[in-house]
């Protein structure tokens, strides 16, 4: 069994079962032979048991037809510590991560190299969840849930001369990131439930980065129930606010037209 935690370019994609382990959610995707190219399978989790137990039950469910897969790519939603690639020391990753993020001491610390943005993402994997993966798959690649999305947004940011602040909503959180050429200018995550909370964090980062309210841009992607209210609030201070739609960015690929597919899975599958 191989679990590749470090060193691979996340842009490399093979025919694998994709498992997205979100905050209280579980979903699968894989290549198929029909016109859509991919099947997306959300799984209704049992909140009374652990995510590891939910995954084990899903893999045993004959109706989902997941048992045939031996190679897997896991998108994992856990706290991330971003390290510049030229400052990364693999031998100190556990110390750095556990010093920065509290309450993760009993989890395995993984690292994914993001060469396109010259960074290494450190994140944690529950050890029971890792055991389920190693019990069921012979070849395992694990990445942070936003790994492909960060690199996709970085490529997108190269168009034009204005600065761009990206806001990706998923799993009750908002990922904020901005880039200068091939490096992160800013990256952080905020828990948000309402438009006012999101607007506060976005505008705080906007001011911190000294962005221009008339020339620079804010881009919103992902699912957020109060998006219209957020846009209205942001327009009080910033002129250019845009919505990223996966169907537009990926030429209406059938995967982007399926209901409920997270933007991060789209970028990971279609990159």
Secondary structure as GFF3:
##gff-version 3
##sequence-region A 1 271
A	DSSP	beta_strand	2	4	.	.	.	ID=ss1
A	DSSP	beta_strand	17	22	.	.	.	ID=ss2
A	DSSP	beta_strand	25	31	.	.	.	ID=ss3
A	DSSP	beta_strand	38	43	.	.	.	ID=ss4
A	DSSP	alpha_helix	51	60	.	.	.	ID=ss5
A	DSSP	three_ten_helix	62	64	.	.	.	ID=ss6
A	DSSP	beta_strand	71	76	.	.	.	ID=ss7
A	DSSP	beta_strand	81	84	.	.	.	ID=ss8
A	DSSP	three_ten_helix	85	87	.	.	.	ID=ss9
A	DSSP	three_ten_helix	90	92	.	.	.	ID=ss10
A	DSSP	alpha_helix	93	100	.	.	.	ID=ss11
A	DSSP	beta_strand	108	114	.	.	.	ID=ss12
A	DSSP	three_ten_helix	115	117	.	.	.	ID=ss13
A	DSSP	beta_strand	119	125	.	.	.	ID=ss14
A	DSSP	alpha_helix	127	136	.	.	.	ID=ss15
A	DSSP	beta_strand	139	144	.	.	.	ID=ss16
A	DSSP	alpha_helix	147	157	.	.	.	ID=ss17
A	DSSP	beta_strand	164	170	.	.	.	ID=ss18
A	DSSP	beta_strand	173	180	.	.	.	ID=ss19
A	DSSP	beta_strand	183	191	.	.	.	ID=ss20
A	DSSP	alpha_helix	195	208	.	.	.	ID=ss21
A	DSSP	beta_strand	217	222	.	.	.	ID=ss22
A	DSSP	alpha_helix	227	234	.	.	.	ID=ss23
A	DSSP	beta_strand	240	243	.	.	.	ID=ss24
A	DSSP	alpha_helix	246	249	.	.	.	ID=ss25
A	DSSP	three_ten_helix	254	257	.	.	.	ID=ss26
A	DSSP	alpha_helix	263	270	.	.	.	ID=ss27
###
